[in-house]
Amino acid sequence: MKNKKLTVTIGIPAHNEESNIKNMLESVMKQRGKLFILEKIIVFCDGCTDNTFKIVKQMSRKNKIINVVNDGKRIGKAARLNQIYTMNRSDLIGTFDADIVLERDCELELMVREFVKNRKVLVVAARQTPFRAESLMGRFANASFNMLQNASMRWRNGNNIHSLQGSASILRGVFAKSFKYPTNTISDQGCLYFTAVKRGRNSFRFAKNTRFIFRTVATFSDWRKLAARSLIFDKQNLAVHFGKKIISEYQMPKKYIRKAVLYILLRDPIGAVGSVLMNLFIRVFPYGSREKGSSLWEITKSSKASIKI
């Protein structure tokens, strides 16, 4: 049927997310639209040692759409994503991080629209927006993210690897069941992107009008941890699975980078300059993580605080 609504399940891998999980779930439950039916929300507690499970369990008693799985094990995000894909029975399966918030009630509708417009689309990424910074380092981190996003939105209209942050994406259900993340996956978003575009560049779309709110890191230590992950370990891991040639997919034309730097510099000169200096520092003095070969991340605690909008 031409006007049949697409069914959607949202899966949320969560490791110690007590600060924001309630806000996140409430923002998902308020979603409305003419193109989809939200069938189920599944929270996978990944070795939680805080009150995440208790909070979700209490919410599930009042909202039958919410389900929670808690096996007491810490096996990592990629392994939880495999479980989510396997359990899914909906037309579309969205996977959202627990430390984000959907700003308006139309965010899912805008993402689902991309699937309706083009049957070749397999993966849709949401546009993420940094929450207001509460520290100087947070201001630098916000400026850094905004530079990258501004540049990536100019390149291929945002339909590139830099737009898939990993915190908010939706997949066609049949595609989600067609592959699994390797057990040693570090960059789940990179793995997802390259698996999709192997079937054609039209397989990936960036929903640029969406607004998913998240916190950037707000401390020097957390920035170094995150940078080591995104600049070094992610790419090393992806090269193992897809070959070294895929690294070229990260290389944006410099003209877009220059325009983005100028754009942010004119709007937040302090944040822009601080961001450039921090990015230079972390490249000269990279963070050495003992967990660099593991899919179990060192948590960046400063990005896990509650988001109230």
C-alpha positions in Angstrom: 0.0 0.0 0.0 1.4 3.4 -1.0 0.4 5.2 2.1 1.3 2.4 4.6 3.1 3.8 7.6 6.6 2.4 8.2 7.0 0.7 11.6 10.0 1.8 13.7 11.9 0.3 16.7 14.5 2.3 18.6 17.4 0.4 20.2 19.5 2.1 22.9 22.8 0.6 24.1 23.5 2.1 27.5 26.4 1.9 29.9 25.9 3.8 33.1 23.6 6.5 31.7 21.5 7.4 34.8 22.0 11.1 34.3 20.2 11.4 31.0 18.4 8.2 30.1 15.0 9.5 31.3 15.3 12.7 29.3 16.3 10.6 26.2 13.4 8.2 26.5 10.9 10.9 27.0 12.2 12.8 23.9 11.7 9.6 21.8 8.2 8.9 23.2 7.0 12.4 22.2 7.8 11.8 18.5 4.9 12.3 16.1 4.4 12.0 12.4 2.3 10.8 9.5 4.9 8.4 8.0 5.7 6.0 10.8 4.4 4.1 13.8 6.8 3.8 16.8 6.4 0.1 17.8 9.0 -0.4 20.5 11.9 1.1 22.4 14.5 -1.4 23.7 17.2 -0.3 26.1 20.2 -2.7 26.4 22.0 -2.2 29.7 25.6 -3.0 28.9 27.2 -3.9 32.3 25.5 -0.9 34.1 26.6 -0.4 37.7 24.5 2.7 38.4 20.8 3.3 38.4 20.2 3.1 34.6 18.3 -0.2 34.8 16.2 0.9 37.7 15.2 4.1 35.9 14.3 2.4 32.7 12.4 -0.4 34.5 10.3 2.1 36.3 9.5 3.9 33.1 8.6 0.6 31.4 5.9 -0.1 34.0 4.1 3.1 32.9 4.9 2.9 29.2 4.5 -0.6 27.7 6.4 0.5 24.5 9.6 0.6 26.6 11.5 -2.6 27.1 14.8 -3.2 28.9 17.3 -6.0 28.6 19.9 -6.4 31.5 22.1 -9.5 31.4 24.7 -8.0 33.7 27.5 -8.2 31.1 29.7 -5.6 29.6 30.3 -6.6 26.0 30.5 -3.3 24.2 28.4 -1.2 21.8 29.0 -3.1 18.6 27.9 -6.4 20.2 24.8 -4.7 21.6 24.0 -3.3 18.1 24.1 -6.8 16.7 21.6 -7.9 19.3 19.3 -5.0 18.6 19.4 -5.7 14.8 18.6 -9.4 15.5 15.7 -8.6 17.8 14.1 -6.1 15.4 10.9 -6.9 13.7 10.0 -3.4 12.4 10.5 -1.9 8.9 13.1 0.5 10.3 15.5 0.1 13.3 16.9 3.3 14.9 19.9 3.1 17.2 20.4 6.1 19.5 22.9 6.8 22.2 21.5 7.3 25.7 23.3 10.6 26.2 21.4 12.6 23.6 18.0 14.2 23.3 15.7 14.7 20.4 14.9 18.4 20.5 11.5 18.5 18.8 8.6 16.0 18.2 9.4 15.8 14.4 12.9 14.4 14.4 11.9 10.8 13.6 9.5 12.0 10.9 12.3 13.9 9.2 14.5 10.8 9.2 11.8 8.4 8.1 11.0 10.8 5.2 14.4 10.0 3.6 13.5 6.3 3.4 10.1 7.2 1.9 11.6 9.5 -0.7 14.2 6.9 -2.0 13.9 3.1 -1.7 17.6 2.8 -2.2 18.4 4.5 1.1 19.6 2.0 3.7 21.0 4.3 6.4 19.9 7.8 7.6 22.0 9.8 10.0 20.6 12.6 12.2 22.2 16.1 12.5 23.6 16.6 16.0 23.8 19.9 17.7 26.0 20.6 20.7 24.4 21.6 24.0 25.5 25.0 25.4 29.0 24.9 26.8 29.5 25.3 30.5 33.3 25.4 30.6 36.0 27.0 28.4 37.1 23.6 27.2 33.5 22.8 26.4 33.4 26.0 24.3 36.5 24.9 22.4 35.0 21.4 21.8 31.7 22.9 20.6 33.6 25.1 18.1 35.6 22.1 16.9 32.5 20.1 16.3 30.7 22.9 14.6 33.7 23.4 12.3 33.7 19.8 11.2 29.9 19.7 10.7 29.9 23.0 8.8 32.6 21.6 6.4 31.0 18.2 6.0 27.6 19.7 5.2 29.2 21.6 2.3 30.7 18.4 0.9 28.3 16.2 -1.0 25.4 18.0 0.7 26.4 16.2 4.0 26.2 12.7 2.5 29.7 11.6 3.7 31.4 9.7 6.5 31.7 12.8 8.7 27.9 13.1 9.0 27.5 9.7 10.6 28.5 10.4 14.2 27.2 7.1 15.5 24.9 8.5 18.1 21.7 8.7 16.1 21.0 6.7 12.9 18.2 4.6 11.4 18.5 1.6 9.2 16.2 -0.4 7.0 15.3 -3.5 8.9 16.3 -5.9 6.1 19.7 -4.2 5.7 20.3 -4.4 9.5 19.8 -8.1 9.4 22.2 -8.6 6.5 25.4 -7.9 8.3 27.1 -8.0 11.8 29.8 -5.9 13.3 33.0 -7.9 13.9 33.7 -8.7 17.5 36.6 -6.3 17.7 34.8 -3.3 16.1 35.9 0.0 17.5 34.2 2.4 15.0 30.7 1.1 14.7 29.6 4.3 12.7 32.5 3.9 10.2 31.7 0.2 9.8 28.0 1.0 9.2 28.8 3.7 6.7 31.2 1.7 4.6 28.9 -1.4 4.7 26.1 0.8 3.3 27.9 2.7 0.6 29.4 -0.5 -0.8 25.9 -0.9 -2.2 26.0 2.6 -3.7 26.4 6.2 -2.5 22.6 6.7 -2.5 22.4 4.1 0.3 23.4 6.8 2.8 21.6 10.0 3.6 22.1 12.8 6.1 18.9 14.3 7.5 20.3 17.8 7.8 17.1 19.4 9.2 17.0 17.2 12.3 18.1 18.4 15.7 19.6 15.9 18.1 21.2 17.5 21.1 24.3 16.1 22.7 27.1 17.3 25.0 30.7 17.6 23.7 33.5 16.8 26.1 34.2 19.5 28.6 37.6 18.6 30.0 41.2 18.4 28.7 41.5 14.7 29.6 38.2 13.7 27.9 39.1 15.6 24.7 42.4 13.7 24.4 40.6 10.3 24.9 38.0 11.2 22.3 40.5 12.5 19.8 42.7 9.4 20.1 39.6 7.3 19.3 38.3 9.3 16.4 41.6 10.4 14.8 43.7 7.2 15.3 42.0 4.0 16.6 38.8 4.3 14.5 40.7 4.5 11.3 43.2 1.8 12.2 40.4 -0.6 13.0 38.4 0.2 9.8 41.5 -0.3 7.7 41.7 -3.9 9.0 38.1 -4.6 7.9 37.8 -2.6 4.7 41.4 -2.0 3.6 43.6 1.1 3.8 42.1 2.7 0.8 38.9 3.6 2.7 40.9 6.2 4.8 40.6 8.5 1.7 36.9 8.7 2.4 37.7 11.0 5.4 39.6 13.5 3.2 37.4 16.5 2.6 38.3 19.1 0.0 40.4 21.8 1.9 38.2 24.6 0.5 35.3 23.4 2.6 37.5 23.2 5.7 38.8 26.8 5.2 35.3 28.1 4.8 34.1 26.3 7.9 37.0 27.7 10.0 36.3 31.2 8.8 32.6 30.8 9.5 33.1 29.7 13.1 36.0 32.2 13.6 33.6 35.1 12.8 31.0 33.8 15.2 33.1 32.6 18.1 36.7 33.7 17.7 37.7 32.5 21.2 36.2 29.1 20.7 37.6 28.8 17.2 41.2 29.7 18.2 41.0 27.4 21.3 39.7 24.6 19.1 42.5 25.0 16.6 45.2 25.0 19.3 43.7 21.9 21.0 43.5 20.0 17.7 47.2 20.8 17.1 48.1 19.7 20.6 46.4 16.3 20.4 48.0 15.6 17.1 51.5 16.4 18.4 50.9 14.7 21.7 48.4 11.9 21.1 46.7 10.1 24.0 48.1 6.6 24.6 45.2 4.4 25.6 45.7 1.0 27.0 42.3 0.1 25.6 43.1 1.1 22.0 42.5 -2.3 20.6 39.3 -2.9 22.5 35.6 -2.2 21.7 35.1 -1.2 25.3 35.6 2.6 25.5 37.2 4.6 28.2 34.2 6.7 29.2 34.3 10.5 28.7 32.4 11.4 31.8 32.1 15.1 31.0 29.8 14.4 28.0 27.4 12.3 30.1 25.6 15.0 32.1 21.8 15.5 31.9 20.5 17.5 29.0 17.4 19.6 29.8 15.8 21.4 26.9 
